[in-house]
Amino acid sequence: MQQRITRHPNPPFVALDDPRVAEFGREIDAIRTRLEAEVGAVDLARVRRLDGISRSFEVVGRVLLHLSFEPLGFLAGVGSLWVHKQLQATEIGHTALHGAYDRIPGVGRFHSQRFRWDVPIDERSWHTSHNVAHHQYTNIEGRDPDLAYGAIRLSPRVDHQPRHRHQGVSTLYTWLGLTFFMNLHATGLDRVYLGDEKPASRERWWQLHRQVGRKYVPYYLKNYVLFPALAGAGWWKVLLGNWMAETMRDVYSAASIFCGHVGADVHDWPSDTKPANRAQWYAMQVQSANDFRVPYLVSVFCGGLDYQIEHHLFPRLPPERLRQIAPQVQAICEKHGIPDRVAGWGTTLRKVFSRLRELRAPTAVAAAA
């Protein structure tokens, strides 16, 4: 069933010490406690089933790319390979690396410490950058590395640099090669290349490059050397198809991720922000994200990141659980006056691009507190 959309064009900011936050936190905590107890064999069976579907699409896609002799077969191969890559990156990979299945008996390869995704991003580096830093310190100046994403300035609390005046171009190439740049960002190597940080030693410099290379090398050799070489004279067709599927995944994922985090009404927090309790942390998370509503299948390809508010409240819950409890979370937010932003994908995308344009200038301001 399509959930109703509530639009908050200028949602009021709620301070963390507001009296409403405590009761809001207790109700959100009750949802968390109940759902964490419910996650189990059904969720594990679902991700295994999705993984099987994903790998079937990979086989079909690669066979079609190798054997197709006309445009329709080629495009079907690209689409099939994209389905595999999209599911592996979002609904399956992102969820597993968050530890959503870790406490389920027999979890096997879907345990966060053992899972390896078919994406050129180093798992351990991503865990530290994303799970620990971004989710724990969401939108806090100087603590959340995602406020500055490579050459893209996503918050007015980030010091303006001359490069930010051209972040329309930066956004374009980042979206077209998102996973490539996410690996640089997760390791911190992008900040080294941009001159924002300097490695403590030569050994640290090499360590960062080894972290990046241990995913880049096997991944790109497989997709851009091995499989094209196996196609013989049709190598160019396989190479093109692989690139197209990669680019489709990266653009789709970028649109999902940016829509969950960017907007003039998304709150950014000063560097000294420290929530005193879980309720205050919940209130921070709700005010630091966007939700957008799409049909179910589109949501699956988003990996549930269309429910970014719920994901930040409960980062270790599988996406299907987030979809189930979104109406409850929205009702609790409205009951206690905690501003949640829920809109369609198109509306949210327009808000994202508007904010990115504003942040090109050093005069952009943070969401009013």
Beta strands, then each sheet from edge to edge (+ up, - down):
strand 1: 148-149
strand 2: 152-153
strand 3: 291-293
strand 4: 342-344
sheet 1: 1+ 2-
sheet 2: 3+ 4+
end
